[in-house]
Amino acid sequence: MSVTAGAPIRGVAMAGHTRISTQALTSVARAATGEAFGVPPHDVRVEWTDDDGLLALSLVTPVTIPPLTQVLRDPARVEGFGGSIWERALAARSRILQRVIELSGAQLSRVDIRISGAAVHGRRRVR
């Protein structure tokens, strides 16, 4: 799979093709998802499908969460992470879509997200 984009130079369209490989698109999607969820890009799985001529992006990713003991003491910690996992996934969907379009120029129809796990962020070490 590749995406073809034609960009005019100084207002004049030039002949030829520019193709963005699936691997490059996948790297962009991983980076955008990692940024949105605070996880390393290599932890994100990406799948592309054709959706009536546009690309549909499916993601499987973990999400970072605060330590649950801290949430029990201070429920506002959840908001400090961007809200509940559900709220964060909803907000991330449009950010990821826009970021991938912005960086690649590809035309995406949708982004589907599946949360695969949670990584505790902000845990203190026990001595």
Secondary structure by P-SEA (a helix, b strand, c coil): cbbbbbbbccccccbbbbbbcaaaaaaaaaaaaaaacccccccbbbbbbbcccbbbbbbbbbbbbccaaaaaacccccccccccaaaaaaaaaaaaaaaaaaaccccccbbbbbbcccccccccccc
